[in-house]
Each structure stands twice: as C-alpha cells, then as structure tokens.
C-alpha cells in the first residue's frame, strides 16, 4: 500500500510513473513540523531499528547513526565526513518495530538525520514547503522495495556488450593512444569490449565534436575497432563552450535553450572549455534539441555514451571569481597575515568551485514558470540523461544504446545507469563500492559500478586485482583512472596472467549475470541483495554488510583489505564454495552453515552457490559478441532438484518481454546421481554438479 501526502505545490519531477491520489490525513509514523520555508518529519526509532536506502552514499548499508544530504555534489573526496555524493536518492526504509518505506519527491536538498543528532530519532528536513511524501507499507522489507520499484518504473537495460570489460582513462588523446590500449589487451588475450574517450578526444572540449588532428578518420576508427569486438565510448559534458561559429552554441543562443541569469541573459559559468552555457534540461524543447545532438556521434558508429559534469559542476563563474578576488585583496592589504587570515585565503579559494551562491545565480524555464536553479538542483543530471535516452528512442528506436551518468535523481534510472563517480585508489573505496550496490538497486539503479582500481591516486597491483574480483559481478565493469596517475590497464602489471584469468571469469559468467540482471529489471527485483534481504529469518544476517547475494544463486564475499590472503565468511546455510584461478582451474567444497575463515590468494576469486541452485557458465571469449552461449556448463549444488530460468536475447533490440527469450533448465538428482536434465533443445549442456 502506498499513501501520498502533498505539501504545497510540488514541482513535478516525474520520478514516479504511477498516479497515486494524495490524501489529506496526517502521515503515519511521523510528527510533521512546518517552519517558515521548510518542513521537518520526525520519527521515534526503537533501539534495534535499522535504516536502509539513500542510494549512492557513504558509510554502511544500514544508514543509522549518521547524517546524509541529498544534494548532487561534484566532490571526489568520498571520505566518511561527507554527507553528499553525486546522486540524490531520497528513498529510505525503516526496518524494525514498524517496517515502511519513505520517498521524499522534492528536487532540492533533503537532509536525513539518521540518529546523528539524537540517536533515537530519524529527522528528515525538507528544504521546501512544496513536496510529495510517499509512505509505502507492505508485508515485508523486500516487498516494500518491490512496491517502490513498481512506483518509479522499469530500470534501464543496456546492450549486452556493455556487460563486457571496459577500459577508460583521462588521457587517451588520439587514435594512437586508443590503439595502444586495444593492442595491450588483444596481444595479451585479456578480454575487452570497450575503450572510453574522456575530454581529450574533442576539439577544444566542445561537445559532439572530434579532434580531426587526433582522429583523422574517426568513423573508420570506430568501424575498425568494432570489427575487433571493441566499442568506443565518448564522454558528453553538461557545459556548452561559448564560441562563435560552434553550431551547438549558436543554436542554443538563437533558440533560448540555455539557462538564464537573473537579468534574462544566458548564464555564464566555466568548466573544461573555459566559459560555457548550460542547456536548460528542465525545458522540454531544450531537452529535445540537446538529445538530437547525439546523432552526430551515432552517425559515426558510436553505440555508447557517458554523461559527466552534470551536477552541474562549476569551476567558477565570473561573479564568483570577482567576489573571491575582492576578498583576497582585502586580506592582501593586511600588514600581518595571521593564522585566521591564512585559513581564510584557503577557504576563499576552495569555495570558488561549485558554490551555493553560483547555484542561485541561474534559472530554468519550465512552461510559464521561471525557477531558480537551486530549487531544482538535483534534477539537472537526471534530465540531461533523459534528453539522451528519449532522443535514442527516436534516433535508434529498435536498438539499445549504452548510457550512464554521474549525477542522478530517482527517475533517471529509466533512461540510463550511473557510475559512482570520481573515487580514489583506496581500499576503503573498494569496500564502499561493495556496500553501495544494494542501496542503489533499491532506488532502481541496476546498471552501475565504480571506477575499478580508483580514479584518483596511484593504484597498486593487488588493489586493482582485488577490485576486479568484485567488479566481475557489477553490471558496469570499467577500469578508469585520472590523468597523471599510475597507468592501471590490466596489461600494465607484472602478473598479467592473473588479470587475464580474472577478467576471463567475468566472460564465463555473463550468461548468469545477464539473466539475473534481466530478471531484476523486468520484474522490479534486486540484482544485488544484502544477506538480510535474502535471509530475513536469520538474525545474524543483518550484521553482515561485506557479503552480497548476486542474483538468485550466488553469494560473494570479496577481499577488500591490503595484503589479506583470505577473510572470514558467514554462511546463512550450507553452500558450495567455488574457488577459481581461471575459468577452467577451479576447486569446489561444500561448507556447512556458520562462520568460516576462507583462504583466498591474490590470484583467486571465490563465490558460493546456494543449495539446489545452479549457475550457467560459458567457455568465455575475448569480447561479448564472441561468446558461444548455446554451449553452456551448469555449475551448482543440487541436493534433489534445481531449476534455473535462463534469459537469452540478441543483446541489442528492445523485445525484452518475448517469451522466446526464456528457457528453463532443470537438474534432478536422486541417490546422489543425476537422473534427468531438461533445457532448450538447441542448448548444449554439460554438468558440474555437487
């Protein structure tokens, strides 16, 4: 059951697709306090209540004990002291004496004080008097998630090749750099499906352009790489360079497609190209115009994009820069710059970028409404990706295009995925990646993953390898790093064989991972689950945040500590441990329910299969299109009978709901012998059953 409570006149974010009639009674569970320009909602928590959700955020899966703010922020320093990252995902479930979901549909900042100020209170502060509050009550925690997912609509489904391994780096400047990466993978027989082009591929950082000096025949490059099973994936930034003669700039100015300042002039900010205008993505006409610009690259053979800098990030504005200079001039005139003046200089300089004042300097036009940006800030990245997604439905109506974004709001999950932003080469960020996945899935974001190895800083061989072992299970498996950091392509390290084997395991698992992704997307289910979600009757499971269920059959327990040669694992029931050094070099062991220490060498990865469950595996390939998925092995733990639904389609069209995409695989075991196996006639099935 969902109840909707409407306060004031909310901005229609279009986060939800289901119309729920608003009711006028007071909301269940909360004491609601109205301030002059905001509301607080207060819930008294019991001692053992847990708080789960909030999508992309720091700290644990259970959010109780800290304070979080939904405010899309360009801040790459994801330490435990932060309260906002790149996304704004205002969905939270209270689990305890009462179990219910809360969704605050409001496009400006919302603060969730999850027992930080007072440990027994959940206090939600909504920075507006205009918002929708949804309370979701179902029979269980899992049903609450499922009901919310139905409310917000089906999750984005990428092309199948996008489940392959992908390599990115800020600094691939030209055709030669790209070819060097491709050769590094192909010559070492390390699987690869995509190479990314960051800002360097453009002509002076102008969206929808290609530097003709760096890529003399870009269309031919794209075609030649695709023949090798590799796609090129370019970046698209939010800012449009101000430059006479640049068609995107001139069209945007001529048709009033850019955000305006208070005087009604096109708002000026600065990012990579220097001064830019921001397309008004909340304006339907501007959205349609910008979306059609992707055709320039689609026509060159491009089949995937990543949208970036769309919080929007602002390096500076002319007004903000001038204000900073004035403050610095005042300090400069001091005879003796003391400690507080010195700290003041640092604060002034650090405050230039992404300042709250700059977000108050520009406006959106939505119908007849002129809305200051800070009032709808969290919708900017969402609607940039929506612009592309809706355009692809027109430009490529029968073809899936890879699309993901940095900034997001609930609702954007219908148009694209996300990556979790500019992380760092820290072991703690690998653990944060693990813990973030179920929370994102709760909010409908299924196609997601982190920058494997870390974007900022210098990674180490063991960190990249351990991160890959977890990344084997994330739908988006992309290695990405920053200019000036250590090169961390898989072939750059000493133990190339282990990198080849671990990435190769990913390709063997694609029949399973793709099937489980499609089940999650088509049935409003979770791809990643916590143990608590999978084993709700197990009292200890709620304490385990560093092990996850992946689909219906597999539990993972990644290693995320430096120099660790194993880890403690909790098994909620007896399971089959599968230890792999490659697709063909495996060990199996049936392990009893309980606590275990498991040795996991650096070159090994481990997962666990539930009883009466199987995992379909392929023999692997160097790219997704090269997989033979009609020749499969069923690896599993069968006590008596296991049934598995396998999803197979062409990997690029949108006929997701065809019954022909599904086949049922069944293994029956009696007296410890396989008695029968059934599957599609065309499938060739071998068994590895315990």
C-alpha positions, -999 to +999 in steps of 0.1 A: +000+000+000+012+035-009+000+067+007+009+100-009+008+132+011+012+165-008+025+197+008+021+230-010+026+228-048+053+204-056+074+206-087+067+176-109+099+157-110+084+128-130+103+104-107+072+082-104+052+068-132+022+056-112-005+081-102-013+079-065-041+101-053-029+124-025-047+122+009-053+149+034-049+130+067-017+133+088+010+109+076+016+077+095+046+074+118+059+110+116+054+141+136+054+169+109+067+204+118+063+233+094+089+261+095+089+293+075+103+277+044+109+241+052+094+210+069+108+185+094+095+150+097+104+133+130+102+095+137+110+080+171+131+049+165+133+018+187+167+006+198+170-021+171+155-002+141+176-001+110+176+025+082+183+013+046+185+031+013+196+065+001+212+050-030+247+065-037+262+075-004+290+068+020+293+046+051+274+014+056+243-003+042+225+004+075+225+042+075+216+046+111+239+068+131+250+095+106+236+124+087+231+124+049+221+152+025+205+146-009+224+173-029+241+163-061+277+174-055+309+174-076+332+162-047+357+135-055+369+132-019+345+105-007+356+102+029+334+094+059+330+131+068+310+138+037+272+138+035+266+142-002+279+125-033+269+128-070+234+114-067+202+124-048+182+093-040+155+101-014+143+066-007+147+051+028+132+021+045+128+019+083+131-017+094+122-027+129+092-024+152+075-009+121+088-015+086+079+010+059+094+030+031+097+067+027+102+086-005+106+124-005+099+136-040+115+171-040+142+183-063+162+205-039+182+194-008+168+170+017+186+161+049+183+127+065+195+128+101+195+091+108+201+092+146+231+116+143+218+145+164+196+123+187+203+086+184+167+076+188+153+100+162+151+100+124+147+136+114+141+144+077+144+181+068+129+191+035+143+225+023+109+235+008+073+238+017+064+221-017+070+184-019+054+149-021+058+124+007+052+087-001+048+062+027+050+026+015+038-003+036+039-039+025+041-073+042+079-074+043+111-054+037+116-070+003+080-064-008+084-027+002+114-024-022+095-041-049+065-019-045+087+012-047+104-001-078+070-005-094+061+030-085+091+045-102+092+023-133+113-002-151+151+002-149+173+009-179+185-021-199+219-017-217+231-036-247+246-069-239+281-059-250+281-034-221+284-063-197+319-069-210+351-054-195+357-018-203+388+003-202+389+041-196+414+067-187+415+105-188+444+110-212+437+088-242+443+117-266+443+103-301+439+073-323+474+060-314+466+061-277+434+041-282+451+016-305+479+011-279+452+002-253+435-022-277+468-038-286+477-042-250+446-062-243+443-082-275+480-091-277+478-104-241+445-121-248+428-102-220+391-098-228+379-063-236+347-048-251+351-010-249+376+018-247+365+052-234+373+086-246+375+113-220+375+150-227+407+149-248+391+134-279+370+166-285+380+197-304+389+221-276+364+204-252+334+211-274+306+186-271+297+165-301+330+173-319+360+152-326+396+165-328+403+158-365+441+161-359+439+133-333+414+112-353+419+117-390+390+094-400+370+089-368+342+069-384+367+044-398+384+041-365+351+033-348+343+007-376+377-009-374+375-013-337+340-028-338+353-054-362+376-064-334+347-066-309+355-032-293+333-001-290+345+034-285+325+052-258+328+091-257+321+115-229+295+142-231+297+171-206+270+194-195+286+227-204+285+241-240+316+261-249+309+297-258+325+301-292+313+319-323+309+295-352+303+265-329+269+252-340+257+239-307+265+272-290+249+293-318+217+272-320+213+272-282+216+310-281+193+316-311+165+294-296+169+303-259+179+268-250+203+278-223+198+286-186+194+323-179+208+346-152+187+370-132+187+396-159+175+371-185+208+368-202+224+334-210+241+323-177+279+320-179+300+295-159+333+278-165+343+242-168+368+223-190+364+246-221+366+277-201+333+297-203+302+278-211+264+279-211+243+252-195+215+238-216+182+242-198+175+204-194+142+211-175+129+228-206+113+201-229+123+219-261+159+223-250+160+187-239+148+175-273+173+198-291+203+186-270+192+150-273+192+151-311+229+163-310+240+128-300+232+119-336+264+134-347+283+107-329+257+079-335+262+086-373+299+079-368+291+044-354+291+052-317+269+030-296+275+042-261+280+074-241+288+086-206+273+119-194+296+138-170+299+171-151+262+172-148+255+181-112+263+206-128+299+211-119+311+247-119+348+256-118+339+293-114+315+320-125+328+355-134+307+369-105+320+343-080+356+348-092+353+386-088+339+382-053+368+359-043+394+384-057+378+412-037+381+392-005+417+382-013+426+419-020+412+428+015+434+401+031+464+411+010+464+446+024+469+432+060+504+440+074+505+407+092+486+377+078+478+356+108+465+321+111+429+330+106+436+352+076+457+324+061+429+299+066+406+325+051+426+325+019+423+287+017+386+289+023+381+316-003+399+296-030+383+263-021+349+280-022+351+292-057+340+259-073+305+246-070+295+273-046+259+276-033+259+312-044+266+302-080+237+277-080+215+307-070+226+328-100+208+310-128+173+300-138+153+274-157+122+280-178+096+253-173+064+262-192+054+296-178+075+292-147+109+307-141+126+286-114+159+294-097+183+265-102+190+257-065+153+249-061+155+221-087+192+214-085+190+176-082+171+173-115+198+186-138+218+154-144+187+133-144+172+154-173+205+156-192+205+118-193+167+118-200+174+141-230+198+115-245+176+085-236+145+100-251+164+110-282+177+075-287+141+062-287+136+084-318+171+081-334+176+044-328+141+031-319+150-006-321+185-005-307+198-003-272+225+024-266+248+023-236+242+054-215+252+062-179+256+094-159+275+108-129+247+129-114+213+114-109+179+116-092+153+088-088+136+086-122+168+088-142+171+050-137+146+046-165+170+063-191+204+052-181+227+038-154+253+056-133+289+051-123+297+060-087+319+090-096+354+101-091+366+077-064+402+072-052+426+043-052+419+034-016+410+000-001+382+018+018+366+028-015+365-008-027+345-016+005+323+015-001+317+002-036+305-031-022+282-016+003+267+009-021+254-016-046+222-028-028+212+007-018+214+018-055+194-012-066+167-003-041+164+030-059+160+013-093+196+019-104+208-015-117+234-007-144+261+006-121+297+001-109+326+020-096+359+031-113+378-002-108+412+005-092+401+040-083+401+072-104+423+094-083+456+085-068+481+058-077+467+023-075+486-009-067+486-042-084+469-060-056+442-033-052+433-034-089+432-072-089+410-075-058+387-047-071+384-067-104+373-097-084+344-078-071+339-059-103+333-093-120+298-091-105+289-054-111+269-049-143+292-020-153+328-033-151+350-004-160+386+004-151+390+042-151+418+065-138+428+101-139+454+120-159+488+120-140+481+088-120+497+055-124+486+036-156+464+008-144+453-010-175+453-048-169+484-054-190+505-028-172+511-050-142+536-078-135+512-107-131+493-103-164+482-139-162+460-133-131+444-103-147+437-123-179+422-151-158+400-129-135+386-108-164+381-141-183+360-154-155+337-124-159+330-135-195+323-171-185+298-158-160+279-135-184+251-160-191+243-159-154+249-122-148+229-111-178+200-134-169+199-121-133+201-085-145+172-090-168+151-107-141+158-077-118+150-052-145+119-069-159+104-080-125+114-050-103+137-072-083+172-067-068+203-077-086+224-072-055+209-082-022+222-080+013+222-112+033+194-096+054+172-094+023+179-129+012+177-145+047+151-124+066+147-150+094+185-151+101+192-128+130+229-126+123+225-118+086+216-081+093+250-077+108+268-087+076+274-058+052+305-070+033+289-100+017+263-098-010+239-120-029+242-116-067+210-129-083+193-159-071+222-184-068+254-167-058+268-152-026+300-132-028+324-123+000+351-100-017+385-095-002+389-057+004+420-054+027+456-048+017+478-079+019+449-101+030+452-137+019+416-146+029+387-134+050+360-145+074+328-155+058+293-162+073+272-188+056+235-185+063+231-221+052+253-248+038+267-237+004+291-249-023+323-228-023+337-223-058+373-211-058+386-201-093+421-192-106+407-192-141+375-204-159+390-239-161+411-240-129+386-244-101+381-260-067+349-270-050+340-275-014+306-280+003+307-259+035+284-260+065+263-231+077+282-209+101+314-189+104+345-198+084+379-184+076+385-189+039+419-187+023+418-166-009+451-160-026+456-128-046+452-147-079+420-164-068+384-154-066+357-171-046+319-173-047+293-195-030+263-213-046+232-219-026+218-254-022+195-265-051+208-237-073+229-237-104+250-212-124+252-213-162+287-207-174+301-202-209+336-211-221+344-174-223+357-152-251+377-121-257+346-100-263+309-105-256+298-109-292+323-138-294+306-159-267+290-192-276+260-192-253+245-223-268+272-244-253+269-240-215+280-256-183+257-258-153+278-255-122+258-260-090+249-275-057+220-298-061+206-319-032+175-330-051+163-306-077+174-272-091+155-251-116+170-221-134+155-196-157+180-186-184+175-153-203+189-151-238+182-125-265+200-108-294+217-084-270+207-051-287+170-050-296+142-040-272+120-071-274+126-078-237+093-093-229+092-120-256+086-155-240+111-168-265+139-151-245+134-175-216+143-212-212+140-233-181+170-255-171+163-282-146+185-308-129+170-336-108+193-356-085+184-389-067+206-411-047+235-387-054+231-393-091+218-371-119+186-386-130+175-361-156+183-327-171+160-306-192+167-275-213+160-260-247+167-285-274+192-262-291+213-258-259+243-280-254+246-285-216+274-301-196+272-305-158+294-298-129+270-306-100+278-313-064 
